[in-house]
Amino acid sequence: MTLSQLPPIWKEAPFIRIIIPFSIGIAVANQVYFDSFFNWLIFLCSTACLTFLHLSSLFIKYKYRWLAGVFIHLIFFSGGLLVASFADDSRNKNSILNVYAPGDYLKVTIEEPLIAKEHSYKEIASIDQVVKNDSNISSFGGVILYFPKDSNFRKPRCGSSLIFSKIIQPIRSSGNPGAFDYRTYCARQGIHCSVYLTEKDYRIIPGKKEIFLRNLLFQTRETVLNIITKYVPGSTEAGFAEALLIGYKEDLAKSLVESYANTGVVHIIAISGLHLGIVYWLLNILLTPVGRILHGKWIKALLILLGLWSFTFIAGAGPSVLRSAFMFSFIVIGQALSRQASIYNTLAASAFVLLCINPYWLLDVGFQLSYAAVLSIVIFFKSIYNLLYFENKIVDFLWKLNAVTISAQILTVPITIYHFHQIPTYFLLSNLIAIPWSTLILLGEILLCTVSFLPNVAHLIGEIIAWMINFLNTYISNINKLPFSIWDGLTISFSQLLLSFIFVAGMSCFLALKRKIGLFVSLASALTFALLHSFALYEADRQKKIIVYNVSSGPLLEFVEGRSAFAIGDSNLRFSSISNFYLHPSHTVYRVERNTSLNDVLVNGNLMRFHGKNIFFLDHFENKLVDQKIDVLILSHNARIKLSGLISKSKPEWVVADPSNSQVRVNNWRKECDTLGISFHNLREQGALILDLN
């Protein structure tokens, strides 16, 4: 289906009309809290009004037919509000953070196999109940368990139930500007807390929750990992093979992931529609003879569905692969029914089902990029491919690959800039080799698993796979080293993201359907985009900020004036190592560049002055305050100080405790500040302190 066929979509794909208000409802619920009573009221009133309209006379129904559309949209909008409220367990009175207290016992069940981290083991457990002195309270959600990385450690198995009474810690984000919001990420998966357990802290309850299907999938996953580890030589190559085949990324080198992300081919090592498409194509070919027997098309469809969903769950069932699994499932069922469904309706229906399962997937970057890429290819591929014609089949095949890559970028680039503030400049060059080459590697891995019972053959195939992976990694790494391989430091607001999509829609409408309204809409959106960007730059030129970062090793402070920033911190901090992790995301958000100095910053030992504000560092080496007004006092490394002495001397407006202090010391300081009426900021709990001097 091409651009010229867009108008009939509203009739061919009714799920589009459903998914739009449903998604808006989820997005609104994520930003604004509505009571469940209010959500149900909208839903029931809209349903009642629609029913009344349907039962009215033909004249009324025709005269007010537009109201039917309004009520239907309100029903699905309120449906989005409802599923989002059901998924948000943080406000439930039985949430673990609301019912678990010191002295209670927590009973949990291990849900996933043990994962080896750098300094510990990690497991995800579901919460069963909180055991109090006089009662048991059923709770829900998940908890991250960390165990010591010790050879003598008795590792709990998947399905085991544990009971412990150790105090759990709420999951927190760093709160630094531009940093990844880990707390929200975990909360959307129903995980709100974590705990570190030694072998003395817990007891394994006899018996296991045996779930046959789950155990079968985990055993299959473990078998595949063992085959790859055994027959694919080289830790880097084996780690890549594991990620490519089943999405297991624990053994994947971080530098390699960065290279693939910077060159625009990270989708290769993130299980997505590409992988499931290859599995579908392979199953379709292998099961062709089955389709020729009596009732063969249904048997074939059932076997393909079984293969697709087995691969999906073995690969971790992430949003992108689930989207593809649902889409291919609808295609398979449609073929069995001898019906050709609209790809737009298939996409919208799969999105609707996924969002009913977990509405927070709407906010998942992988979910957004996955749907945007497929939709972009479906809409724009033919139009781009038809721009050039090549008689040579090899050249035509290469052009087709590039046309797919270009078309996918049209809707994904704005999302990439919004979330990651960068775009790869050599994505055509990298995808040209990476997509067909990774397809061959994936097919080779499937063949390896098939013949793993023949050690000699498996070793040969493993050697070939390792060589192919090494070639691909070298190719991608070399592209990443090319000058200007990535265009970073890009920042757009959510309003600008929407305007980008409006511009694409308007321009597409003008070029394909020759409608002038499309040109006016695209020009208006481009002008609005430019005005918003100019205003953002104007605001950036005027800004004056003091940022105290949440850094575990010691204080890190940055002064921002206009488009320049000057950072200063503890002598133990190595700026080469913290720049990318802490400073670069912040600089991208505030549109600044790091300078070695600022004219308005005066530094005298531990005392700094910036636009009339005095900032003072105090740690265990320095316990003497200056005899002048201090606006921001930063306490570090368990500074030995009684805050009551500040009243007569420094009278600070803010007392800031960084994460290098003990929790006991921080709690004492907080009590003192509350008594003295001084604002207290705990970086570990509250994230970075940002003072806007404008």
N, C-alpha and C positions, 0 to 999 in steps of 0.2 A: 504494500500500500504506500503510495507516494503522497506528496503534499497536495496534489490536485484532488485527492480523494478524501480530504479532511472533513468536509461538511457532513457526509453520511455517518461519521463516527458516532454522533449523538444517538442515532437509531441502532447502529450495529453494536455499540458498546454501552449498554445501559449502566454498567458498573462504574463508568466514569462519573456519572451523575451522583452515584452513591459515595464514591471514595473521596470526592472533593469536600463536601460538607462534613463527612466523617473525620477526615484528616484535620480540618480546621477546628473541629471540636476538641480533638486530642491536643492540638497545638495550644489552643486557648486554655485548656485545663492545666497544661504544663506551666503557664505563666500566671494564671489567676485561679485562686482556690474558690470553688463553688461548693456549697453544701449539697449532699446527695439529694436532699428533699427538693432543692431548686432544680437539679438536673432531672429528677423524675417528674417534676411538675411540668417542665417544658415538653418532655417526651410524651406524657399522658395527655396533656392538653392538645398537642399537635396531632396525636393519633385520634383523639375524639373528634376534633374539627375535621380531619380528613375523612373519617367514617361518616360524619354528618353530611358532608359535601357529597360523598359517594352515594348516600341514600336519598339525596334530594332529587327533585324533578330534573328532567333532561335539560330544561331551559336554564335552571339555576346552575347546573353543572357546566353548561356551555358558557354562560355569561361570566362565571367566576372560575373558569378553568385554570387561570393563572394562580389562583389560590392553592390549588392542589399541589402545584410545584413548590410553592412556598412551604406548605405543611410537610411535604416529603423531605425537603431540605432541612427543616427544623427537626424532624424525627431523627435523621441521621447525624445532624449536628449534636443533638442531645445524646445520641448513642455514643458519639465520640467522647463527650464529657463523662458519660457513665463508665465506659470501659477504662478510661484513664483514672477515674476515681477508684474503681475496683482494684486497679493495678498498684495504686499508691498505698502501700501498707504502712508507711511511716506515721500516718495519723491515726492508725487503728489502736485502740486501747490495749490490745494484746500484742502489740509490736514488742520485740525483744528489748528495745531501748526503754520501753515504758514499764515493763514488768520485772526485769532481771535486776536484782540488787545484791550488794555484798552479803555473803552468807548463804545465798541461794545456790542450788545446783542446776546445771543446764545439761539436758539430754539432747544429743545430736546424732545424726546418721551420716556417714561418709557417702558422698554422692559421686565422686570422681576419683580415678586413680591418683596416687601420689605423684607430685611433680617436683623434681629436683631443681632448686634455685641455687644461686651462688653460695649463700651462707646457711640455707635452711631447706627443709622440705615444706611443701605447701599442699593443702587439700581444701576442697570446698565441701562443706557439710550443711545439710538441712536441719533446721531447728525443730525438734519434736515437742518438747515441753520444758517449762521452768518448774523445778521442784522446790517448794517452800516448806516451811515447818509443818503447816497445817493443811496444805493443799497442793495440787498439781495444776498448773495453768498451761493449757495448750497454746503454743506460740507458732510462729511461721517465719518464713524467710530463710536466709542463709547466713553462714558465718565462715570467714576464712580462718583456717587453722594452720599455724606454723609450728614445725617441730625441729628440734636440733639436728644438724647434719652430722650424725655420729654413726660410725660403723656398727656400734653395738645397739643402736636404736631399734626397738621392736616396732616396725611400721604397721599402723592400722590399715586394714584392707578395705577396699570399696564395699559398701554394704554393712560395715561394722557400726555398731552403736557405741558411743562414748558418753561418759558422764563426768563432769568436772565442776568445780566451784570457783575457778580463778576468775578474777574481774576481767570483763571484756572491754575492749577499747573501741569507741566509735571510729569508723573510717573517716579520715579527714583528707582534704586536699591541701596543697601548699598555700593556696590563696594568693600566689604571686601573679602579677599582671601577665596575661597571655598564657599562663601555664595550663596544663591538662587538668581538668576537673575530675580527679579520680573518685571523689566521694559520690558525685552525681552519677558517674559511670557505673559504680557498684550498686548504687541505690536502684538504678533502672533494671538491675538484674536481681533485685530483692535482697541484696547483701548490704547490711548496715554496720557490721562490726567485725572485729578480728581478735584473735587471742594467740599468744605464744605458750605452748604447752611442752613441758619436759615430761619424761616418763612417769615422774612422781605426781604430776598434776592431774592425771585422769585415770579412769578405769574403763576397760573394755567390757561391755555388757555381753554375757554369753548369748550366742545365736546371731544370725545375720539376716538382714532383709534381702532375701534372694529374689531378684526380679530377672526372670529368664532372658527376656529380650535385651535388657540393659547389660547383663553379664555377657551375653553372646556378642554384643557390639564391642564392649570393652576388650573382650578376649580376641576378637578379630582385629581390632586396632592394635593390640599388643603384638599379635602374630605378625602383622604387616610391618610394624616398627622393628621387630627382631629380624625379619627377612632383609629389610633395607640395611640395618646395621651390620648384618653378617656378610652380605654380598656386595654392597656398594662401598668401595674403599675410600678413605679420607673422611674426616669428621665434618669438614665444610660441605663436601659433596653429599654425604649421607643426610646431614641436616637439611640441605636444600631439597633432597629427594623426599624426605618425610613431609616437608611443608607443601611441596607440589602435589603429592598424591593424596594425603589425608588431612592437610592443614595443621600438622603438628609442628609448632614453631619454637619449642623450648630449646632445640639444638641448633637453631638458625643463628648465624653470626649477625650481630647488630649492624656492623659496618656494611654487610652485604644487603641487608634490608634497606639501609639508607641509600645505597647505590641504586637499587631497583626503584625506590620511591622517587629519587631525584631524576631518574630518566623516564618516568611515566609508565613503568611496567610492573608496578608492585602487585597488580591484580593477578599476575602469574603465580605468585607464592601465597596469595590469599584466595582460598577456595571460592570460586565464583561460577557464573554461568558458563564460562569457557570450559571449565573442567567437566561440569555436568553435561554440557553439550557434546563433549567428546565421548563420555560414557554412554549417553543416549544414542549417538551415532553408531558406536561399536555394538551395543546391544541390538539395535535395529538391524544391523547387518548379520550378526550371528544368529538371530532368531527368525530370519527370513523364511527358512524352511518350515518353521512351526506355523507360520501364517497360512500355509497352503493346505493344512489338514482340516478336518471337520471342526468347526468352532475354533479354528486356529487363531483368528484375529483377536479373540478375547483371551485365549491362553497367552498369546504373544504380548498383548497389552498388560496382562497381569504380571508376567515375568519381567517386562521392562520396568513396570512400576516398582516391583520388588527390588530390582537391581538399583534403580535410581534412589529409592528411599534408604536402602541399606548403605549406599555410598554416602548419602547425605548425613546420616547419623554417625557413621564411622568418621566422617570429616568434621564432626563437631556441631553440625546443625546451626551454623551461624546465619544471620539474616540474609546475606547474599546468596548462599547456597540453598536456603529454604525458599527464597523467591524463585530461583531457577527450578527447584524441585516441583513447586506448585505449578509453575508455568508449563514445564514439560509434561506434568501429569495431566493437565487440562488438554494439552495437545494430543497425548496418547489416547485419552478417553474419547476425544473428538474424532480421532482416526478410527477407533473401534466402532463408533457410532456412524462412521462415514459422513461426518460433518466437518466443515472447515470453519472454525471459530475465528472471530476477529482478534488479532494479536493485541489490539488495544483493550478489548474486553478481558482477554486472558491476563494481561498485566494488571489491570485494575482489580479483577477478581482475586488474583493471588495476593495483591497488596492488602485488600480488604480482609482476607482470611488471616494473613500474618499479623495485621494490626489488631484483630480481635483476639489473637493468641497473646500478643504482647504489644500494647499500644506505644510503648517507649521505643520500639524499633523505628518509629517515624523520625526520632531524633538521632538515630544511629547514622554516623557518617557513611558506613559501608552500605546500609540500606538505601540511603539517598543517592549515593554514587551508582549503585547497582541499577536501580530503576531509571535514573537519569541517562545512564549509558545505553541501556537497551532501548528506551524510548527514543533517544536521539538517533540511534542506528536505524530503527524502524522508520522514523520520519524522514531522515535526511540522506540515507545511504544511496538510494537509487538516483536521486537528483545529483549527488556529487559524483557517483560512478559514471553517469551518463555524460558528464562534462568532457570526458576524454575517451577515445576509442582506439584500441590497439588490436591489430590482427594477430600478432604473435601471442600465443597462449600463455607463455611464461611471463611476458611483460604485462599481459592483461591480468594474470593472477596476482602479480606484485602490485599493480594499480588497485585491484580489488581490496587487497589487504590495507593499503594506504587509505582507500576510500572509507573503509570500515573504521579505521583509527581516527580519521578526520571527523567523520560524522559523530563518533562517540564523544569527541571533545566539545562539541557545540553546547551541550547542556551540562557537561560535567566540569568544564573550566570555571564557571562562576562559583560552583559549590567548592571546588578545590581551593580557589583563592579565598573564599569566605572562611573555610575551616583551617587551611594550612598556610595561607598567605604566600603561596609560591606556585609556579607552574614550570614543568620541564620544557626546555626549548628544543630538545632533540627527540621528542617522543615518536616522530615518524621513523627516524633512523633506528631507534631501539626496538620499536614494535615490529618493524619489517623483518627482523631476524628472530626476535624473542618469541613471537606467537607461534610460527610454524615449528621452530626448534624445540620449544617447550612442549608442544603437542607430541612430537616424536619421543621426547623424554618420558612424558606421561604414559604413552602407549608402551614404551619399553619397560616402565615400572610395572604396569599391569601384566605384561608378559613375564617379567621376573617373578611376580607373586604366583603366576600360574604354573611355572616350571621349577619352583623352589625345591620340589622333591627330587630334582636331578642336580646334585651339587655342582658337577663340572659345568653343565650348561648354565646354571645360575651364576656361577663365578664369572663366566665369560660375558654374560649379559650385564652383570654388575659392573665389570670393568668398562664396557662400552658406555653404559649410563654415566659412570663417573667421569669419563673423558668428555662426553657431551655436556655435562653440567659444568665442568671446568672451563670448557670453551665458551659457554654462554655467560658464565660469571666474569670471565676475562673480558669478553666483548662489552658487557654492560659496565664494568668497572672502568674500561678505557673511555667509553662515551661519557661517563660521569666526570672524568678528569679533563674533558675538553673545556676550553674557555667558554664562559657564559652558558654552562650546561643547565643552569637553573636560574630562573628569574624570581628572586625572593623579595621579601619586604613589602609585599602587596597587601593592602588592607581595604576591605569594603564592609559596609554596614549591611544589616539584614534588609533594609529598605533598598539599598543598591543591588543586592542579590535579586530581589523581586523585580526591580527595574530591568536587570539584565535579561531575565526570562521574558518580560513584556517586550523588550526590544527584539529578541529573537522571534517571538510569536508574530509581532507586527511586521517585521521584515519578511518573514516566511509567507505571511498572508499576501503581502504586496507582490513578491516575486513569483509565487506559484499561482495565486488566484487573480492577480492583476487588480486588486482592490486598493484604491487610494487611501482608504481609512487605515489600512495596515501601515502605509508609509507615514501618515500623520502620527499614529500611535508610537511607532518606533522612534521617530524624530523627537517627539515629546518626552519619551522615556529617556532618550540619550541626553537631552538638554537637562532634564531633572537630575539625572545621574551626575552630570558635569557640575551642576550647581551644588549638589550635596558634597561632592568631592572637594570643590573649591572652599566650601564652608569648613570642612574638616581640616584642610590645610591651614586656613585662617586661624582656627582654634588651636591647632598645633603650634603655630608661630607665637601665640600669646601665652602658652601654658607655663606655669611655674609649679613644680611639685617636689616634695620630699618623699622618697620611697624607702621604707625599711623592709628588706626582704626576709622571708622565712627561710633561713639557711641553717641546717643542723650544726655545722661546724663552727659557727661564730657570726658576729654581726656583719651585715653587708648593707651599705647605705648608698643611695644614689640621688643626686640632685639633677633635676630636669629643668632646663630653661629654653623655651622655644624648641628648636629642633636639635638641641645638643644635650648630652647627658654626661655627668661625671660621677664615677663610682669610687667608693672608698670602703675598706673593710678591714677585718682582722688580719694581722700579719701572717696568719697561717693559711689564709685563703689564696689559692692560686687562680688568678683571673683567667688564665688560659683554659682551665678546666670548667670554671663556672659560667663562662661567658655564654656558651651555646645553651646551657641548661636554664639559667636564670635570667640573664640580661637580654639575650637576643629576642625571646618572645615578648618581653616588656618593651623593648625598643621598637618592635614591629607594631605593637598596639598603639604606642604613643608617637610613632613616626619620627623617631630621633636616632641620632648616631652618637656613638661613644667617643668622648674627647678625653684627653689626658688631663685637662684642667678646665675650669670655668672662671671667668673674671669675677663673678659675684660670690664665689666660694672661698672663704678664708679658713685655713686649717692651722691649728696650733696644738700639736700633740693630739690629745683625745677630744679637744674642743673644736667644733666647726660652726661657722656662721654663714647663713644663706638668707638674703633678703630679710634681715632683721630677726631671724630665728636662730637661737643657739641650740646646738645638739651636742650631747656629751656621752662618750662611751665610758662605761664603768665595769671593770671585771675584777677577778680575784688578785690581780697584780697591782691594781690601782684602786685604792679605797678612799681616796681623798677628793672631795668635790671642790670646784672652783668657787670663789666668793663672788658670784654674779648670777644674774637671772638665767635659768636654763628652761628652754621651752620643751625639749624632748630629751629625756634621760633614758639611755639604752643600757640595760643591765645584762651582763654576759658572764659565762663561766662561773656561776655561783658567787657573784660579787658579795663581799661581806659588808652589809650596810643596813642601818636602821633608817627607814624612810621618814620617821618622825623628825629627824634632823634636817630635812629638806625645807620645812616650813619657814624657818628663820633665815636660811641661806639662799637656796636656789629657786624655791617655789615653782617646780616644773608643771607644765600643763599636761604633759603626757609622760607616763612611765611605761617603758616597753621592755618586756622580757623575751629574749630570743631562745631558741630551742636548746642551746648549750647549757641551760640551767636545769637543775633537778626540779621535779614536779613539786616536791615538798617546799622548796625555797620559793617557787612561783606562787604557790597557794598562800604562803605567809605574806608575800608582797601584795597580793591582791587584797587580802584582808586589811592590811595597813592602808592601802590606797583608798579603799571604800570608807574607812574610818576618817581619813584626812580629806576626803572629797576630791581626790586626784584621779583623772582618767587613767585607767590601766589597760594595757593591750598585751595579750599573750599571743605571740606570733605562732606558736605551735597549734593553738586551738582556733585562732581567729584569722590566720593568714597574714599577708603583708599589710603593713600600715601605710596608707597613702594619704598624705596631707596635701591638699590643693590650696596653694597660697593665693590664688586668684579670688 
